[in-house]
Amino acid sequence: MKVVPLGAGQDVGRSCVLVTLGGKTIMFDCGMHMGYNDERRFPDFNYITTEGDFTSRIDAVVITHFHLDHCGALPHFTEQRGYHGPIYMTPPTKAICPILLEDFRKVAIERKGETGFFTSQHIKDCMKKVVPLHLHETVWVDDELELRAYYAGHVLGAAMVYARCGNESVVYTGDYNMTPDRHLGAAWIDKVRPDVLITETTYGTTIRDSKRSRERDFLEKVHRCVLRGGKVLIPCFALGRAQELCILIDSYWERMGLTVPVYFSAGLTEKANRYYKLFINWTNQKVKESFVNRNPFDFKYIKPWSRDYVDLPGPMVVFATPGMLHIGMSLEVFRKWAPDERNMLIMPGYCVAGTVGAKVLSGMKVVEIDQYSQVQVNIDVQNLSFSAHADAKGIMELIRQASPRNVVLVHGEKSRMSYLKSKIMGEFGCPCYDPANGELLEIETGQDVRALMSDQLFQAAWAKEQERRQKSAVSLDDSVVPAATPITQLPIRGVLFLGDGKRPARLLDPSEFDLDDIPVVSASGVEGESSSGEDATVAAGVDDLTLSSGSNQVVFSTRRVFDGTDLAERMGLPSSVDVAAAALLAIRELLLTDPATQPTDVGATRGKQASVVRVGRSIELSVPAKTTECDLPSLHVSWAWEEEELATQVLVVVNRVLG
């Protein structure tokens, strides 16, 4: 499988990731970068082709949600660069996306005077190519490529997308939130076990405090500012965090009996409420239940904003778009209020590098608005994270839910990704990558075979498993107490008959056929391909993860438990052999075949049993002593943070051998 970020590779903004699986190529998201106003604003589509024939090279475009850093380049790609293939997005995204694109187009052309931008007609023609993608619905792009959407939280209509073609599969998360809020639920996904999970890492090293304490802190700061006569500016995007914070402020004003005016600057408020009514099934249960009696988005204390109000005396609270202070009304209000130290700026979300919001959060006291003007920043700046992105804990939880074989990190800063990579490799024992923009990542995938299993084989395996459990059950007063735990995994031993294209593969019990009637196919090369070509999944997970720091070096370690009986059978080992030591030797032999992973003890005799295998400067593989908690065989792997790239390659080999 091939993965190439055209945007959001070791960066936030301009999300656009190309994935080639099973011979099909999907473009996940097609966004713009809010920090640039030149050609760097859009992804580098010339990477795909310089001849302009994108339709023959891209089988489908999938947009995960309506934020401009995920869909802003779509009309440019389809109408100005010439892509005419299918585009998939959820119904709420299809409804809201053109409104935000048109709003941004007006600002870019009418206020900033940009030329060569996409037009209103381009947006309309682009939306005609969109195919709705409903939650949990399997959509077939063609006879081989299938797509399925899962709820992502984040904003109305946001979805994570599972794609499968042949034996290869990928999950692209887009932006998601694993914590429910006041109007949306938490993201979730089935245990689809994809070959690759591509996840955002915006807050990859952050673990947020409780939502309730953040809300209390936010309301206290707003109240304190208006009591001293100051004005509060809250930059936010018109849909998403705006609704979340407006619900919070509206209920607090009613509870406290406050009369200080609260305004919302976006002209999209009425349209936003209309879409929340239309797509009420995408909100959380509390909103659905209250919607029967009253629309929770019809705010009692929040009024429409007018430009004339910006110079009015006295305290007020203003929600203004957009959320990064890069253009629009929020930047206009900030320019007026920033010099007054009584005022307050609350930044509730993430700001892309290069935007005015990012400069203010970095502590700059004089900010350049454009090439002609600067502003003195005396305003009280507060960064209270109400961002709808998953934090480090949420990212780990999603990986646990999906159980991928490989993880790719995008939509995050390089510094945050590095630590998270080692954390993921240590806890889940799977390779993890963080490619830069334009970097081709080729990931070896497993060769799974789908087959129909006969009833006779399944019944025989089920009976054998029940018999095994009966024998291992605890005996009390000569009566056998059966195991209480349900059967969740069932080992199957049968004969696989591969299909011929017309008939599917079948898995049969040996008693169902006569071996003498079966033609024998030469098996030359099969054994070698099986032992070195398949990307095995993690069998038993990880028992523990330790993180130690010494001599200014962060060291990660993980213990990989595996099925010794299965490995012994695959390797043809006699019962007297230490299976863990044999596995370590097999891993060492495979590492020797690749110059990049050559063990440092290469002087040792090839084939000699080793208690420790060392690779690079810090990576060690060893056989730990068995514990009373677990008597299964295991291997211990440790590595320094600085050698995480090499550790990824070593873990691929470990997984291949252990299965």
N, C-alpha and C positions, 0 to 999 in steps of 0.2 A: 504494500500500500504506500502511496506517495502523498505527502502533506507539504504544502507550500503556503506560508502566510504572505499575502500581498499587502496586508495591513494588520496591525495589532500584534505583530511579532516583536516581543520584548518592548511593547509600547501600548499605550491606551489611546484608542481612537482609530478611525478608518478601518474598522473590522472587515476583513475579507480573507477567507482561507480557502484555498483550492485543495480538494481531496480526490485522489484517483483510487477507486476500489473496483475490483472485478472488471477492469477495462473501461469503466465509466467515470466521468469527471463531474464533480459537483462544486459549485461556488457557494460557500456558506457566508452570507451577509455581503453587503456591497456598500460600505459606509464611507463617510468623509471625515477628515481630521479637522477639528475645530480650532486647532492652534496655527493653521496655515491659511494663507489667502492666495498662494501661487499653485503651480502644478503639483506640489506635494500634498495638496488637499485631498486628491483622489488616489486610490490604489494604482500601482504601476501595471496597467493592463497590457503594456507591451511585453511583459514577461510571458503572457499566454501566446501572443503572436503579434508581429509587426505588420501583418498583411490585412488585418481587420476582419478576418473570417472567424469570429468568435463562436458562432452558432455551431459550427462543425466540431469545435473543440470542447465546448461546455455542454453537458447533457441537461443540466438543470441549475437554476439559481434558487437558493433557499434563504429567505429573510426571516430572522427569528423574532424581531419586534420593531416598533416604529421609531425608535431613537435615531437621530440623524447620523450618529457615528456607526450605525449598522445598516441604514438604508439610503443615506444622503447621496450616494454616487449612482444609484440605480438608474434614474432617467438619463444621466450622462452615458452610462454603459450601454443601455438599450437603444436610445434614440440618437445619440451623437457618435457612439463607437460601433453600433451596428449589431448588437446581439438580439436575435429574434426568437430564441428558444423559450421554454416554459419557465415561469417564476412562481414559486410556492410561498405562501404566507397564510397565517390564520385570518379568519374573517375580521376580528377587531383591528389587526394590523393593516389589512387591506383597506378598511374604512378610514383609519386615522392617518396613515402614512402620507397620502396625497395632500392632506391639509397642512401637515408640518412642512412638507417639501415646498408647497406654494408659499407658505409664510416665510420660509428661509429665502426663497427665490426673490420675493419682494424686497426683503432687507438688503440682499446682495446687489440687486440691480438698481432699485429705485432710491435707496439711501446711500449705498456705497459706490454706485456707478460702475460696477463690474461689467465687463463685456464677455461674450462667448459663453454665457451661462445657459443652462437648459431653460426652456420656455414653459408656459402653462400648458400648451398643447403637447409638449414632450411628456409632461407628467401624466396627462390624460391617456396618451397613446401607450405609455409604459404600463399603466394600471390595467389596460385591456389584455395584457399578456398574463395577468396573475391568475393562478389556479388556487382556490381555497384549500387549506389544509386544516381539517378539524382535529381536535384532540382525540388521540387513541385510534384514529382512522388510518388504515393502511392504504396509501395511494401509490399506484404503480406508474412510474414515469414512462417505462416501456416494459417489455416482457421480462426484463431481468432486474431492474433497479426499483426498489421499494422505499418509501418514506413513511415515518410515523412520528407524530408530534406528542410531546408530553408537557404538562403544566410546569411553567418556570417561575411563577410569581412575578417579581420585578416590576412590571407594568402591565396594564390591561392588554391581553392578547399575546404576551410573551410566551415563547415555546422553546423547549429543547427538542432536537430532531435526531431520530435514529434512522440511519440509512443502511441498507444491505443490498449487496449485489453478489450473487454467487455465494462463495464461502467467506466473503469479507464483509465486515460491518464496522460502522463508526457511529459514535454519538457526539454531536456538536451541541454544546450547552447554550451558546449565546450568553446573555447576561441572565442571572437567576438569583433567587433569594431563598435560602432554606429556613427563614424565620417568617412566620405569618405576621401581617401588620393589621391596621385598622380597616383596610378595605380589600386586601388580597390574601390568598392562602399561601402556604409554603410550597416550594418546588418539590417534586418527587418523580421517580422513574422506576420502572420495573428492573429486576435483575436480568438485564438483557445480555450481559457478558460480551460487550463488543470487543473487537480486536484493538480498537483505539478509542479513547475518550479524549476529546478536545475541550478543555475547560477554561473559562475566564479566571484570572487571578488578580483582579483589581485590588482586593484587600487580602492578598495571599499571606501576609504576615501579621494580620490584625485579628484579635479576638475581642469583639465588642462587649461592653458591659450590658446589663439587662436593659431591655427596651423601656421598661417602666421608669428606670432611673434617668435615662436619656430624655424621655418626655418631660419628666419633672424638672430637670436642669434647663431644658429649652424654655418651658413656660415661666420659670423663675427669672431667667435672664430677660425675657421679653417684658415681663411685668415690671422688673426693676428699672429698665430703661425708660419705659413710658411714664413711670412715677416721677422720674427726675426731669421730665419734659423732653426727652429725646425721641428721635424717630428711628424705627427699626426697619431695615431693608433685608428681606429674605429672598435671594435669587433662587429660582426653581424653574423647572420645565413645566409647561402648561398641563401636561398629563402625567400622573404618577405621584411623585413626592408632593406636588401641589395639593392634590386631593387629601393625601395623608395628613399634611400639616394643617390644612384648612379645617378638617374635621376636629383636630386637636385644639386649635385656637377657638373655633366657634363654640365648642362645648365648654372650654375654660372661661370664655367671656360670659357665657350664660350662667355658669356656676358662681362666678365672682361678682356678677352684676356690674361689669366694666362698661364704660361708655366711650372709651378711646376709639376713634374710627379705625377700621381695618379694611384695606383695599386689596383687590386682585387686579393686576394690570393687564393680563392676557385677554385679548379679544376672543380667545378660544373657549372661554369658560362655559358659555351656553352650549356650544358644540360638544364640549367635553361631557357635560351633564347628559346630553342627548345620547352619547355613545355609552355612557355608564348605564343608562336605562335600557338601551338596546342589547347590551352584552352583560346583563346583570348576572348571568350564569357563570361568568368568569371571576366574579368577586367572591369573598368568603361568606360563610354561612350567616354570620351576624348581619351583614349588609342585606343579604337576600331576605332574611326574616323581617328586618325593619322596613324594607322597601315596600312591603304590603301596605303599611299605614302611612309612611312618609318617606320621600326621597332624601336619603342622608346627604346628598350632594346639593340640596337647596339650602344654602347657608343663610342663617338668620342675621348674623352680625358682619358678614363680609360683603362689601359693596364694590361695584365696578370703579376702576381707577380712571382718572383723567389727567392729562399732562399738566393742566392748570393747578393741580393740587400740590405739585412738587415744592412750591415756594410758600405754601401756607404755613403760618406759625402753629406751634403747639405739637404735642406728641401724636404719633400715628404709627401704624404697622402696615407695610406694603409687601405683598408677594408680587415679584416682578420676574418676567422671563427675559432671557434664558438663564439657566442655572450656573453658567461658568463666567458670566460678566464679559463675554467676548463681543457681543453686539446687542442691539435692541434696547428695550425699556429699562432693564435692570442696570445696564451700563450707563444709561442716561441719568437715572436717579442716583447711582453711585457717584457720578461726577459731581453732582450738586451737593450731596450730603457728606462726602468723605472728609472734607476739611474740618467739620464740627466734631469735637471730641465727645459731645453729649450723645451723639448718635451711635447706633450699633449696626454692624453687618454680621448676619448669621449665615454661614455657608453650610448648608445641610447635606451636600453631596460632594462627589469627586470632581476635581478640576484638572483638565488636561494641561500638560506643560505648554507654556507659551500664551495661555489665556490670561486676561487681567485677574481673574479669580485665583489662578495658581500663583501669580506674582504677589498678590495681597496676602495669601496664606503663607508665603515664604517669609513674610516680615518686611517687605519693601515699604519704605515710607514715602517715596516719590515714585509714582507709577506712570509709565508712558501709555496713554490711551491710544494714540495713533501717532503718525509721524509729525503731526502739527501741535499736539497738546499733551501736557502732563498734569497730574493732580496730586496734591499733598494729602497723604493718608493719615488723618488724625482720628478717624472713626474707630470705635472699639470693635475689633475683629474677633469673632468667635467661630470656631470650627466644630460644629456638633453633627456627628455623622448620623444622618437619617437615610443614608444611601441604601438603595434596594439591591445591593450586590451581596453575594455570599462572603462571609469572612473565612478565615483559615479553618475554623471548626466546621463550617458549612460545606466547604470544598471537600474536606476529608469525608464528611458524611455522604455526599453525593457519590464519591468514588466507591465508598463502601456499598451503597445501594446498587450501582451499576455493575460492579465487579469487572472492570476492564482488564485486558491483558497488557495494554500499554497506555500511558497517559501523556498527552501533549498540552503544555501550558501556553496560553496566549492572553492577550488583553490585560497586560500587567507590566510593571516595571521590572527590568532585569534584576535589580538588587533584591526585589521581593521574591522573584521566581527561584533564585538560586537556593535559598534556604528551604522553600517549600518543596523543591525537587527532592532533596535528600530526605525530607520528612516523609514524602510519599513513598519513595523507594524503601525506606526503612520500615514503615508500617505495613505496606501492602506487598512488598517484595516484587514489584513490577517495574520495568524500565520507565523512565520519565524523561521527557525532552522539552526544551524551550527554544525552538528555532527562531532566528531573526527574520525580518522581512526579506523575501527573496531567496531564503535558504531552503533548499530541497531536502526533505527528510524522508528517507525510505525505510519503512518498517516491515520486517519479516512477519508474515501472518501464518496462522495455523492452517492446515489442510483438513478442515472438518468435512465429513461426509454425512449427508442426510439420508436416512434409510428407514424403511418400514419394518418394524419388528413383529414377528409372528406372535400370536396369542400363546402358543405352546411354550415358546422360549420365555416370555414374560412370566407366565404362571409358574414355570419351573424355577426361575430366578427368585420370584416372590416366596415360594414355598421353602427354598433353600435358606433365604435370609431369615424367615420366621423360625426355622429349625435351629439356625445358629443362635438366634436371640434366646430361644427356649433353653438351650444348653448353657448359655452364659448368665441366665437369670438367677437371682438369689433364691435359695431353697429355705423355706421356713416350715418346721414340723412335718417334714417329708412331703410337703405340697409345694409345687413349683409356682412361683409368682412371675408372670410374664413381664417383660420390660414395658414400662409405661410410655416411653418416648415413641413417637410415631416414626415410621420408616420414611426418611427424607432423601436418602441416597441408596441406590440399588446397583450393585455390581452385576454386569451382564456378561456372560461368556457364550459367544455363538460364532457362527460362520457368516462372514459378510460376502454377499454376492453383489458386485457392482453392476449398476444399470448400463444400458447401451444407448441412452439418450431418449428412447421411447418408453422404456420401462424403468421405474425407480429402483434404487439399490434396496436390497432386502437383507435383514439380519435374521437367521434361522437357527433352530436347534439342530445339532448334528443328526438327531434321530429322524429328522424330517426328509432326508434325502440319502441317496446311495453315493458314497464318494467315488465309486468306480465309474459312475455315469458323468462325473464332472470333468470337463477338459482342464488340464493343468496349464497355467500360464507361467512362463519363465519369471523368476523372482529376482533376477540379477539386478543389483543396484538398489533394490527396495530397502534392504536392511540399512545400508549406509545413509539413504535419504531420510529414513525414519529417525535415525539417531542424531542427525545433524541438521535436518531441514525443517523440522516442525517447531513452531513456537509454542511451547507447552504452557498451560495455564497454571496458576498457583493452586496446588492441591489442598493443602491444609492450612493455609494462611500463616500468620505470624503470631508467635506466642508473646513476644515482648519486644519493645524498642527501647534502647538506652541511648542517651545523649550525654557525652562527657566532654569536658573542656579542660585542657591542660597544655601548657607550653604555647598558649595563644592559638591552639588548634582545636576546632570542633570536630568530634569524632562520632559518627553514627554506627550503630550495630543492630543487627537483626538475627533472629533465630528461625531458620526455615525447617519446620517439621514436615515430614513426608511419609508416604506409605511404603515401609520397607519391604513388605511382602510383594507388592506390585513391582517395585523396582528390581528386586531379586529375580523375579520371573522374567522381566524384560531383558535383564542383563545375563540371565542364565547362571546365576550364582548358586553354589551349594549352600546348604543351611548353616554350615560351619563358618562361613565368611562373614566378617563385620561389614554389613551393608553400607553403613555411613562412611567408613573408610574407603570402601570400593567406589562409592559415589564421588568422594573427594578426588580419588585418583582419576576417575573418568572425566571429571571437570578439568583437572590439570592437563590431561591429554588433549582436550578440546582447546583449552587456552593456548597451548603450545602451537596450534595450527595457525594462529593469527598473530602477526608481529606486534599489533597494537596491545594485545593482552598477554604477551609473553611473561610467564612467572619469573620472578627475580632469582629463583633457585634453579635455573636452567642447567646448572652444572650437575644436578642430581641425576642418578641413573633413570632413564626413561622406563616407566612401568613400575618403579619402586614405590611402595606404600609410603605416604607422607601424612604426618599428623597435622601439619600446617602448610598451606600454599599461600605464597605472597605474590602480589602483583603491584607494580608501581612502587610508590614510596610508602603507601599507608594501607592498602587493601589486603586484608587477611581472611582466609577461609580455613576453618578448623572444625574438628568434631568435638562438641562439648560433652561433658559427662551427663548421663541420664539423671533425671530428677525424680523425686517421688510423685510430683504432680503429673508428669508425662513420661512414659517409658517408651514412646515412639522414637525412632531414630531422627536425628536432626543435624543441621549444619549451622555453624555460626559464621556470619559475614560482617566485617567491620570496614569502614573507610572514613577518610578525612573529607571534610566538606570540599576542600580544594580539588579533590579527585573524583567529583561526582560524575563527570562525563565518562571516565574510565570505569567507575563502579556500575554505571548503567549497562555497559557492554558485558561486564563480568556477570551481572545478575541475569542477563539474557541467557548466558551459557548455563548458569545454575538452574534456571527454570527449565531449560531444554533437557537437562539430565534428570532432574528430580520429577518432572512431569506434572 
